Amino acid sequence: MNFLPAVLIGGPPQAGKSVLFYSVTHALRERNIPHHAIRACLDGEGNWTQESHPDTVSQIRLNVTTAWPASFVERISYDIEHRCLPFLIDMGGRPQGTQLDLFRLCTHSILLLREDEPDATRIWQRLIHENGVAPLAHITSTLTGESILTRSSPTIEGTLTGLHRHDSERVHGPVFELLVERIAALFNSYDL
């Protein structure tokens, strides 16, 4: 068993997971926190989707509606199992079939949820619970309003706002700052 942290970021589609993922990995790099950011999804998203022109992204990004090939899931599983650094893992918005096996390889979770998707919230919470993944944060995502921290321990809870794609300004605010601090502490607690 690999004891290095593997933190999955999950939640329903259009919650802002990729924007949060992008901001978190940049904040960790700015703090010189060794880690690897892995996209465990077939859509081809990555930092380039946040940094590129929206027209370019829409031409390149895949809209995946079919089951993931077994070879892809096997490769991602292998990479997570054999990690030599702590991992951040973008799980995509609708894991199904063999993709669900990836949950058992993760140690911690950050759920980015939407108030208008209560069924998705229940599904994601069940997946985390059934696979023994320790929750770091349950965060509600909204496009407008104020980012508010409602609980800091043991699980971070609150609201993040403005997770817009192609916005050159990265995420900020009390929820985000505490989340980055918690991940940095977790990643630094292991001897590489």
LOVEX-854010 format. One record per residue: residue number from 0; residue in three letters; chain; x, y, z of N, C-alpha, C in turn. Coordinates in nm, 4 decimals. Layout:
<sites>
   num   residuo   cadena       n.xx       n.yy       n.zz      ca.xx      ca.yy      ca.zz       c.xx       c.yy       c.zz
   NUM       Ala        A          X          Y          Z          X          Y          Z          X          Y          Z
...
</sites>
This chain:
<sites>
   num   residuo   cadena       n.xx       n.yy       n.zz      ca.xx      ca.yy      ca.zz       c.xx       c.yy       c.zz
     0       Met        A     0.0829    -0.1175     0.0000     0.0000     0.0000     0.0000     0.0881     0.1248     0.0000
     1       Asn        A     0.0499     0.2227    -0.0812     0.1235     0.3475    -0.0906     0.0647     0.4463     0.0103
     2       Phe        A     0.1481     0.4941     0.1032     0.0984     0.5824     0.2080     0.1060     0.7302     0.1715
     3       Leu        A     0.1677     0.7641     0.0596     0.1700     0.9041     0.0179     0.0275     0.9489    -0.0122
     4       Pro        A    -0.0092     1.0710     0.0228    -0.1458     1.1169    -0.0013    -0.1820     1.1182    -0.1498
     5       Ala        A    -0.3044     1.0823    -0.1769    -0.3635     1.0910    -0.3107    -0.4995     1.1560    -0.2916
     6       Val        A    -0.5068     1.2861    -0.3160    -0.6261     1.3653    -0.2873    -0.7078     1.3818    -0.4140
     7       Leu        A    -0.8274     1.3257    -0.4137    -0.9136     1.3408    -0.5305    -0.9995     1.4651    -0.5153
     8       Ile        A    -1.0184     1.5329    -0.6272    -1.1119     1.6442    -0.6340    -1.2266     1.5978    -0.7212
     9       Gly        A    -1.3444     1.5892    -0.6621    -1.4597     1.5360    -0.7335    -1.5841     1.6187    -0.7099
    10       Gly        A    -1.6848     1.5892    -0.7894    -1.8124     1.6560    -0.7801    -1.8798     1.6542    -0.9151
    11       Pro        A    -2.0017     1.7037    -0.9225    -2.0765     1.6966    -1.0480    -2.0154     1.7839    -1.1571
    12       Pro        A    -2.0534     1.7590    -1.2825    -2.0057     1.8433    -1.3925    -2.0434     1.9900    -1.3697
    13       Gln        A    -1.9604     2.0753    -1.4211    -1.9842     2.2207    -1.4176    -1.9829     2.2795    -1.2763
    14       Ala        A    -1.9145     2.2140    -1.1845    -1.9036     2.2687    -1.0486    -1.7806     2.3578    -1.0345
    15       Gly        A    -1.6870     2.3484    -1.1270    -1.5649     2.4275    -1.1194    -1.4443     2.3481    -1.0734
    16       Lys        A    -1.4524     2.2151    -1.0814    -1.3435     2.1297    -1.0333    -1.2111     2.1594    -1.1031
    17       Ser        A    -1.2132     2.1732    -1.2349    -1.0890     2.1973    -1.3084    -1.0273     2.3318    -1.2736
    18       Val        A    -1.1118     2.4329    -1.2502    -1.0622     2.5652    -1.2114    -1.0009     2.5574    -1.0715
    19       Leu        A    -1.0692     2.4890    -0.9788    -1.0158     2.4716    -0.8442    -0.8855     2.3924    -0.8483
    20       Phe        A    -0.8838     2.2837    -0.9234    -0.7661     2.1983    -0.9379    -0.6470     2.2815    -0.9866
    21       Tyr        A    -0.6693     2.3614    -1.0885    -0.5666     2.4476    -1.1469    -0.5123     2.5443    -1.0410
    22       Ser        A    -0.6012     2.6086    -0.9675    -0.5595     2.7057    -0.8668    -0.4857     2.6401    -0.7505
    23       Val        A    -0.5335     2.5241    -0.7070    -0.4685     2.4547    -0.5950    -0.3275     2.4120    -0.6337
    24       Thr        A    -0.3103     2.3518    -0.7499    -0.1773     2.3041    -0.7865    -0.0806     2.4212    -0.8053
    25       His        A    -0.1291     2.5332    -0.8565    -0.0415     2.6511    -0.8684    -0.0045     2.7061    -0.7308
    26       Ala        A    -0.1001     2.7110    -0.6395    -0.0716     2.7601    -0.5043     0.0296     2.6695    -0.4340
    27       Leu        A     0.0183     2.5384    -0.4535     0.1145     2.4462    -0.3927     0.2535     2.4642    -0.4541
    28       Arg        A     0.2603     2.4849    -0.5842     0.3898     2.5071    -0.6491     0.4542     2.6366    -0.6006
    29       Glu        A     0.3728     2.7411    -0.5818     0.4261     2.8676    -0.5310     0.4845     2.8511    -0.3911
    30       Arg        A     0.4363     2.7530    -0.3162     0.4865     2.7250    -0.1815     0.5949     2.6164    -0.1827
    31       Asn        A     0.6348     2.5745    -0.3020     0.7370     2.4700    -0.3180     0.6979     2.3388    -0.2510
    32       Ile        A     0.5711     2.3026    -0.2633     0.5211     2.1763    -0.2092     0.5309     2.0712    -0.3188
    33       Pro        A     0.6195     1.9726    -0.3055     0.6303     1.8692    -0.4091     0.5007     1.7894    -0.4210
    34       His        A     0.4515     1.7761    -0.5420     0.3310     1.6979    -0.5690     0.3205     1.6787    -0.7203
    35       His        A     0.2275     1.5945    -0.7575     0.1968     1.5743    -0.8992     0.0464     1.5879    -0.9170
    36       Ala        A     0.0063     1.6599    -1.0196    -0.1354     1.6794    -1.0510    -0.1714     1.5899    -1.1686
    37       Ile        A    -0.2645     1.4987    -1.1462    -0.3010     1.4022    -1.2507    -0.4492     1.4158    -1.2843
    38       Arg        A    -0.4773     1.4184    -1.4118    -0.6161     1.4261    -1.4596    -0.6602     1.2841    -1.4932
    39       Ala        A    -0.7450     1.2279    -1.4100    -0.7922     1.0906    -1.4285    -0.9238     1.0920    -1.5051
    40       Cys        A    -0.9229     1.1599    -1.6174    -1.0440     1.1739    -1.6972    -1.0055     1.1801    -1.8444
    41       Leu        A    -1.0904     1.1271    -1.9295    -1.0609     1.1174    -2.0731    -1.0817     1.2448    -2.1524
    42       Asp        A    -1.1416     1.3480    -2.0936    -1.1782     1.4655    -2.1726    -1.0589     1.5488    -2.2192
    43       Gly        A    -0.9407     1.5181    -2.1701    -0.8214     1.5881    -2.2149    -0.7993     1.7211    -2.1464
    44       Glu        A    -0.8800     1.7521    -2.0453    -0.8621     1.8790    -1.9763    -0.7302     1.8801    -1.9024
    45       Gly        A    -0.6793     1.9980    -1.8868    -0.5559     2.0189    -1.8130    -0.5381     2.1674    -1.7912
    46       Asn        A    -0.4197     2.2061    -1.7491    -0.3941     2.3483    -1.7284    -0.4166     2.4281    -1.8563
    47       Trp        A    -0.3923     2.3651    -1.9695    -0.4088     2.4347    -2.0974    -0.5517     2.4842    -2.1168
    48       Thr        A    -0.6504     2.4147    -2.0607    -0.7887     2.4581    -2.0801    -0.8188     2.5855    -2.0017
    49       Gln        A    -0.7459     2.6095    -1.8956    -0.7624     2.7326    -1.8194    -0.6820     2.8471    -1.8821
    50       Glu        A    -0.5719     2.8127    -1.9479    -0.4804     2.9139    -1.9995    -0.5033     2.9486    -2.1463
    51       Ser        A    -0.5853     2.8731    -2.2160    -0.6054     2.8920    -2.3598    -0.7329     2.9698    -2.3901
    52       His        A    -0.7407     3.0177    -2.5105    -0.8598     3.0897    -2.5570    -0.9778     2.9917    -2.5610
    53       Pro        A    -1.0972     3.0353    -2.5199    -1.2138     2.9464    -2.5158    -1.2446     2.8777    -2.6490
    54       Asp        A    -1.2237     2.9461    -2.7616    -1.2503     2.8833    -2.8915    -1.1562     2.7660    -2.9171
    55       Thr        A    -1.0308     2.7826    -2.8788    -0.9326     2.6749    -2.8957    -0.9713     2.5556    -2.8095
    56       Val        A    -1.0104     2.5834    -2.6861    -1.0489     2.4766    -2.5934    -1.1688     2.3996    -2.6473
    57       Ser        A    -1.2688     2.4712    -2.6969    -1.3896     2.4028    -2.7454    -1.3610     2.3161    -2.8670
    58       Gln        A    -1.2575     2.3487    -2.9427    -1.2219     2.2679    -3.0597    -1.1429     2.1428    -3.0219
    59       Ile        A    -1.0690     2.1499    -2.9125    -0.9795     2.0401    -2.8755    -1.0384     1.9486    -2.7683
    60       Arg        A    -1.1027     2.0075    -2.6679    -1.1541     1.9305    -2.5551    -1.2560     1.8285    -2.6020
    61       Leu        A    -1.2465     1.7078    -2.5481    -1.3368     1.5993    -2.5847    -1.4609     1.5995    -2.4969
    62       Asn        A    -1.5731     1.5664    -2.5549    -1.6951     1.5459    -2.4788    -1.7138     1.3949    -2.4676
    63       Val        A    -1.6727     1.3401    -2.3550    -1.6719     1.1955    -2.3366    -1.8054     1.1503    -2.2782
    64       Thr        A    -1.8765     1.0663    -2.3527    -2.0042     1.0140    -2.3046    -2.0037     0.8610    -2.2968
    65       Thr        A    -1.8959     0.8003    -2.3406    -1.8869     0.6539    -2.3385    -1.8043     0.6084    -2.2188
    66       Ala        A    -1.8079     0.4794    -2.1932    -1.7269     0.4217    -2.0859    -1.5791     0.4382    -2.1196
    67       Trp        A    -1.4996     0.4560    -2.0164    -1.3563     0.4698    -2.0375    -1.2970     0.3346    -2.0765
    68       Pro        A    -1.1999     0.3334    -2.1675    -1.1341     0.2073    -2.2018    -1.0629     0.1489    -2.0794
    69       Ala        A    -1.0664     0.0185    -2.0692    -1.0015    -0.0490    -1.9564    -0.8535    -0.0131    -1.9489
    70       Ser        A    -0.7883     0.0005    -2.0623    -0.6456     0.0322    -2.0638    -0.6171     0.1683    -1.9990
    71       Phe        A    -0.7076     0.2647    -2.0187    -0.6904     0.3961    -1.9577    -0.7035     0.3869    -1.8060
    72       Val        A    -0.8073     0.3180    -1.7591    -0.8287     0.3035    -1.6154    -0.7125     0.2269    -1.5528
    73       Glu        A    -0.6645     0.1226    -1.6195    -0.5513     0.0458    -1.5680    -0.4270     0.1330    -1.5554
    74       Arg        A    -0.4021     0.2186    -1.6545    -0.2840     0.3048    -1.6522    -0.2937     0.4084    -1.5403
    75       Ile        A    -0.4095     0.4706    -1.5260    -0.4284     0.5689    -1.4186    -0.4149     0.4994    -1.2833
    76       Ser        A    -0.4724     0.3802    -1.2696    -0.4616     0.3040    -1.1444    -0.3160     0.2757    -1.1114
    77       Tyr        A    -0.2419     0.2330    -1.2112    -0.0998     0.2036    -1.1914    -0.0252     0.3294    -1.1455
    78       Asp        A    -0.0524     0.4407    -1.2108     0.0149     0.5659    -1.1761    -0.0161     0.6078    -1.0328
    79       Ile        A    -0.1425     0.5940    -0.9919    -0.1795     0.6320    -0.8558    -0.1154     0.5368    -0.7544
    80       Glu        A    -0.1230     0.4072    -0.7816    -0.0656     0.3082    -0.6898     0.0842     0.3250    -0.6712
    81       His        A     0.1547     0.3634    -0.7763     0.3011     0.3707    -0.7733     0.3527     0.5134    -0.7623
    82       Arg        A     0.2738     0.6022    -0.7044     0.3151     0.7423    -0.6937     0.4388     0.7557    -0.6048
    83       Cys        A     0.5251     0.8467    -0.6443     0.6460     0.8766    -0.5675     0.6386     1.0157    -0.5062
    84       Leu        A     0.5301     1.0841    -0.5329     0.4998     1.2151    -0.4759     0.3528     1.2133    -0.4327
    85       Pro        A     0.3130     1.3035    -0.3457     0.1695     1.3174    -0.3200     0.0988     1.3584    -0.4491
    86       Phe        A    -0.0234     1.3122    -0.4656    -0.1005     1.3381    -0.5872    -0.2243     1.4217    -0.5574
    87       Leu        A    -0.2568     1.5097    -0.6521    -0.3890     1.5687    -0.6651    -0.4507     1.5003    -0.7853
    88       Ile        A    -0.5743     1.4544    -0.7733    -0.6367     1.3766    -0.8802    -0.7709     1.4388    -0.9171
    89       Asp        A    -0.7835     1.4808    -1.0423    -0.9105     1.5322    -1.0946    -0.9882     1.4122    -1.1464
    90       Met        A    -1.0983     1.3779    -1.0789    -1.1754     1.2579    -1.1127    -1.2823     1.2797    -1.2185
    91       Gly        A    -1.3013     1.4023    -1.2628    -1.4096     1.4243    -1.3579    -1.5431     1.4301    -1.2858
    92       Gly        A    -1.6503     1.4470    -1.3627    -1.7799     1.4722    -1.3022    -1.8747     1.3550    -1.2915
    93       Arg        A    -1.8507     1.2492    -1.3714    -1.9449     1.1363    -1.3697    -1.8717     1.0021    -1.3747
    94       Pro        A    -1.7983     0.9676    -1.2706    -1.7301     0.8380    -1.2734    -1.8308     0.7236    -1.2722
    95       Gln        A    -1.7988     0.6198    -1.3476    -1.8869     0.5036    -1.3544    -1.8057     0.3799    -1.3918
    96       Gly        A    -1.8659     0.2655    -1.3770    -1.8006     0.1398    -1.4154    -1.6673     0.1206    -1.3453
    97       Thr        A    -1.5663     0.0834    -1.4223    -1.4346     0.0546    -1.3654    -1.3660     0.1787    -1.3098
    98       Gln        A    -1.4118     0.2973    -1.3490    -1.3546     0.4206    -1.2939    -1.3702     0.4252    -1.1426
    99       Leu        A    -1.4753     0.3636    -1.0927    -1.5016     0.3664    -0.9496    -1.3915     0.2968    -0.8702
   100       Asp        A    -1.3164     0.2080    -0.9346    -1.2038     0.1417    -0.8683    -1.0967     0.2418    -0.8265
   101       Leu        A    -1.0899     0.3553    -0.8952    -0.9890     0.4560    -0.8634    -1.0098     0.5155    -0.7243
   102       Phe        A    -1.1329     0.5171    -0.6763    -1.1616     0.5740    -0.5445    -1.0851     0.5023    -0.4351
   103       Arg        A    -1.0738     0.3698    -0.4477    -1.0047     0.2917    -0.3439    -0.8557     0.3233    -0.3367
   104       Leu        A    -0.8021     0.3864    -0.4405    -0.6601     0.4205    -0.4432    -0.6327     0.5588    -0.3851
   105       Cys        A    -0.7386     0.6339    -0.3569    -0.7236     0.7692    -0.3051    -0.7290     0.7670    -0.1523
   106       Thr        A    -0.6565     0.8595    -0.0912    -0.6525     0.8658     0.0541    -0.7456     0.9725     0.1103
   107       His        A    -0.7635     1.0821     0.0367    -0.8407     1.1967     0.0838    -0.9255     1.2522    -0.0300
   108       Ser        A    -1.0251     1.3335     0.0080    -1.1117     1.3901    -0.0946    -1.1447     1.5365    -0.0676
   109       Ile        A    -1.1654     1.6058    -0.1769    -1.2219     1.7406    -0.1763    -1.3423     1.7320    -0.2691
   110       Leu        A    -1.4600     1.7516    -0.2142    -1.5803     1.7499    -0.2964    -1.6236     1.8928    -0.3229
   111       Leu        A    -1.6398     1.9246    -0.4496    -1.6902     2.0537    -0.4930    -1.8298     2.0295    -0.5470
   112       Leu        A    -1.9293     2.0762    -0.4726    -2.0678     2.0377    -0.4974    -2.1517     2.1575    -0.5400
   113       Arg        A    -2.2687     2.1274    -0.5952    -2.3619     2.2315    -0.6396    -2.4938     2.2167    -0.5648
   114       Glu        A    -2.5458     2.3285    -0.5155    -2.6732     2.3245    -0.4427    -2.7875     2.2750    -0.5306
   115       Asp        A    -2.7801     2.3018    -0.6612    -2.8878     2.2614    -0.7516    -2.8750     2.1170    -0.7977
   116       Glu        A    -2.7808     2.0416    -0.7408    -2.7597     1.9005    -0.7764    -2.7574     1.8140    -0.6496
   117       Pro        A    -2.8666     1.8082    -0.5728    -2.8643     1.7305    -0.4478    -2.8413     1.5809    -0.4706
   118       Asp        A    -2.8906     1.5259    -0.5809    -2.8674     1.3838    -0.6081    -2.7189     1.3567    -0.6306
   119       Ala        A    -2.6517     1.4449    -0.7039    -2.5076     1.4305    -0.7283    -2.4303     1.4406    -0.5972
   120       Thr        A    -2.4733     1.5296    -0.5090    -2.4083     1.5437    -0.3781    -2.4157     1.4122    -0.3020
   121       Arg        A    -2.5344     1.3523    -0.2980    -2.5507     1.2235    -0.2278    -2.4651     1.1144    -0.2911
   122       Ile        A    -2.4576     1.1098    -0.4225    -2.3769     1.0082    -0.4917    -2.2296     1.0241    -0.4566
   123       Trp        A    -2.1782     1.1467    -0.4661    -2.0362     1.1702    -0.4366    -2.0046     1.1402    -0.2903
   124       Gln        A    -2.0904     1.1804    -0.2008    -2.0664     1.1515    -0.0591    -2.0684     1.0020    -0.0316
   125       Arg        A    -2.1590     0.9293    -0.0977    -2.1645     0.7838    -0.0824    -2.0368     0.7193    -0.1343
   126       Leu        A    -1.9890     0.7630    -0.2517    -1.8669     0.7058    -0.3091    -1.7462     0.7261    -0.2172
   127       Ile        A    -1.7376     0.8434    -0.1586    -1.6276     0.8724    -0.0667    -1.6382     0.7831     0.0568
   128       His        A    -1.7563     0.7750     0.1140    -1.7782     0.6951     0.2349    -1.7537     0.5461     0.2090
   129       Glu        A    -1.8130     0.4918     0.1020    -1.8012     0.3481     0.0732    -1.6579     0.3049     0.0447
   130       Asn        A    -1.5756     0.3971    -0.0047    -1.4388     0.3611    -0.0401    -1.3373     0.4031     0.0649
   131       Gly        A    -1.3847     0.4500     0.1793    -1.2947     0.4829     0.2899    -1.2006     0.5983     0.2616
   132       Val        A    -1.2448     0.6940     0.1810    -1.1620     0.8095     0.1470    -1.1890     0.9186     0.2514
   133       Ala        A    -1.0843     0.9648     0.3171    -1.0999     1.0648     0.4235    -1.1346     1.2016     0.3640
   134       Pro        A    -1.2445     1.2610     0.4085    -1.2823     1.3912     0.3534    -1.1964     1.5051     0.4099
   135       Leu        A    -1.1398     1.5851     0.3202    -1.0710     1.7081     0.3593    -1.1675     1.8260     0.3539
   136       Ala        A    -1.2534     1.8271     0.2488    -1.3431     1.9406     0.2305    -1.4684     1.9002     0.1553
   137       His        A    -1.5799     1.9612     0.1965    -1.7074     1.9572     0.1240    -1.7417     2.1026     0.0981
   138       Ile        A    -1.7265     2.1452    -0.0260    -1.7404     2.2862    -0.0613    -1.8531     2.3009    -0.1627
   139       Thr        A    -1.9357     2.4022    -0.1420    -2.0410     2.4345    -0.2377    -1.9856     2.5384    -0.3348
   140       Ser        A    -2.0109     2.5169    -0.4620    -1.9646     2.6078    -0.5662    -2.0821     2.6868    -0.6218
   141       Thr        A    -2.0651     2.8181    -0.6283    -2.1637     2.9041    -0.6932    -2.0889     3.0054    -0.7789
   142       Leu        A    -2.1535     3.0528    -0.8834    -2.0868     3.1481    -0.9724    -2.0799     3.2884    -0.9142
   143       Thr        A    -2.1799     3.3241    -0.8345    -2.1829     3.4597    -0.7785    -2.1989     3.4531    -0.6280
   144       Gly        A    -2.1806     3.5658    -0.5641    -2.1944     3.5729    -0.4198    -2.0598     3.5858    -0.3527
   145       Glu        A    -2.0589     3.5508    -0.2261    -1.9388     3.5660    -0.1453    -1.8864     3.4293    -0.1031
   146       Ser        A    -1.7547     3.4126    -0.1079    -1.6931     3.2907    -0.0565    -1.6952     3.2969     0.0951
   147       Ile        A    -1.7506     3.1926     0.1563    -1.7691     3.1926     0.3016    -1.7209     3.0598     0.3592
   148       Leu        A    -1.6406     3.0676     0.4642    -1.5973     2.9506     0.5392    -1.6973     2.9281     0.6513
   149       Thr        A    -1.7626     2.8104     0.6530    -1.8617     2.7827     0.7570    -1.8117     2.6823     0.8605
   150       Arg        A    -1.7083     2.6055     0.8250    -1.6525     2.5077     0.9184    -1.5080     2.4815     0.8778
   151       Ser        A    -1.4195     2.4790     0.9762    -1.2786     2.4590     0.9440    -1.2240     2.3238     0.9882
   152       Ser        A    -1.2964     2.2551     1.0774    -1.2439     2.1302     1.1280    -1.3589     2.0374     1.1687
   153       Pro        A    -1.3465     1.9094     1.1557    -1.2358     1.8385     1.0925    -1.2373     1.8505     0.9402
   154       Thr        A    -1.3558     1.8688     0.8825    -1.3686     1.8834     0.7374    -1.3971     2.0301     0.7066
   155       Ile        A    -1.3274     2.0830     0.6080    -1.3519     2.2206     0.5648    -1.4861     2.2241     0.4941
   156       Glu        A    -1.5696     2.3197     0.5341    -1.6979     2.3394     0.4680    -1.7160     2.4873     0.4413
   157       Gly        A    -1.7807     2.5162     0.3302    -1.8060     2.6551     0.2964    -1.8476     2.6675     0.1516
   158       Thr        A    -1.8406     2.7904     0.1026    -1.8816     2.8221    -0.0341    -1.7669     2.8899    -0.1063
   159       Leu        A    -1.7396     2.8432    -0.2269    -1.6448     2.9089    -0.3174    -1.7258     2.9682    -0.4312
   160       Thr        A    -1.6930     3.0899    -0.4691    -1.7651     3.1546    -0.5779    -1.6691     3.1928    -0.6897
   161       Gly        A    -1.7279     3.2107    -0.8074    -1.6527     3.2639    -0.9207    -1.5517     3.1700    -0.9819
   162       Leu        A    -1.5786     3.0411    -0.9807    -1.4858     2.9456    -1.0432    -1.5107     2.9438    -1.1941
   163       His        A    -1.4709     3.0508    -1.2587    -1.4939     3.0672    -1.4027    -1.3739     3.0176    -1.4819
   164       Arg        A    -1.4017     2.9425    -1.5872    -1.2949     2.9035    -1.6796    -1.2418     3.0270    -1.7503
   165       His        A    -1.1163     3.0185    -1.7868    -1.0498     3.1218    -1.8666    -1.0384     3.2543    -1.7922
   166       Asp        A    -1.0593     3.2543    -1.6620    -1.0401     3.3743    -1.5821    -0.8942     3.3739    -1.5394
   167       Ser        A    -0.8219     3.4793    -1.5717    -0.6789     3.4822    -1.5428    -0.6499     3.4928    -1.3931
   168       Glu        A    -0.7482     3.5373    -1.3151    -0.7281     3.5464    -1.1713    -0.7602     3.4118    -1.1075
   169       Arg        A    -0.6674     3.3634    -1.0264    -0.6902     3.2352    -0.9609    -0.7833     3.2511    -0.8411
   170       Val        A    -0.8322     3.1387    -0.7957    -0.9247     3.1353    -0.6827    -0.8547     3.1935    -0.5588
   171       His        A    -0.9320     3.2587    -0.4751    -0.8799     3.3131    -0.3501    -0.9931     3.3153    -0.2470
   172       Gly        A    -0.9634     3.3630    -0.1293    -1.0638     3.3719    -0.0239    -1.0346     3.2757     0.0896
   173       Pro        A    -1.1100     3.2866     0.1999    -1.0807     3.2086     0.3208    -1.0941     3.0576     0.3014
   174       Val        A    -1.1913     3.0132     0.2253    -1.2082     2.8687     0.2029    -1.0892     2.8149     0.1246
   175       Phe        A    -1.0545     2.8860     0.0174    -0.9429     2.8418    -0.0660    -0.8117     2.8428     0.0117
   176       Glu        A    -0.7860     2.9503     0.0854    -0.6595     2.9602     0.1593    -0.6464     2.8486     0.2631
   177       Leu        A    -0.7537     2.8206     0.3354    -0.7495     2.7119     0.4336    -0.7314     2.5776     0.3635
   178       Leu        A    -0.7978     2.5582     0.2520    -0.7839     2.4337     0.1767    -0.6388     2.4114     0.1339
   179       Val        A    -0.5758     2.5141     0.0804    -0.4356     2.5023     0.0377    -0.3455     2.4741     0.1582
   180       Glu        A    -0.3705     2.5432     0.2704    -0.2914     2.5187     0.3919    -0.3054     2.3740     0.4383
   181       Arg        A    -0.4286     2.3219     0.4364    -0.4543     2.1848     0.4813    -0.3840     2.0836     0.3885
   182       Ile        A    -0.3917     2.1057     0.2577    -0.3262     2.0150     0.1630    -0.1749     2.0237     0.1784
   183       Ala        A    -0.1223     2.1449     0.1922     0.0227     2.1619     0.2095     0.0707     2.0898     0.3345
   184       Ala        A    -0.0027     2.1022     0.4442     0.0351     2.0334     0.5681     0.0309     1.8824     0.5493
   185       Leu        A    -0.0731     1.8338     0.4828    -0.0839     1.6899     0.4564     0.0319     1.6419     0.3701
   186       Phe        A     0.0605     1.7120     0.2617     0.1679     1.6700     0.1717     0.3059     1.6790     0.2387
   187       Asn        A     0.3237     1.7756     0.3274     0.4527     1.7906     0.3966     0.4682     1.6935     0.5126
   188       Ser        A     0.3615     1.6242     0.5515     0.3687     1.5341     0.6662     0.4302     1.3984     0.6318
   189       Tyr        A     0.4634     1.3787     0.5043     0.5210     1.2509     0.4603     0.6612     1.2724     0.4108
   190       Asp        A     0.7489     1.1792     0.4446     0.8866     1.1821     0.3975     0.8932     1.1196     0.2598
   191       Leu        A     0.9273     1.2007     0.1597     0.9342     1.1484     0.0238     1.0460     1.0472     0.0084
</sites>
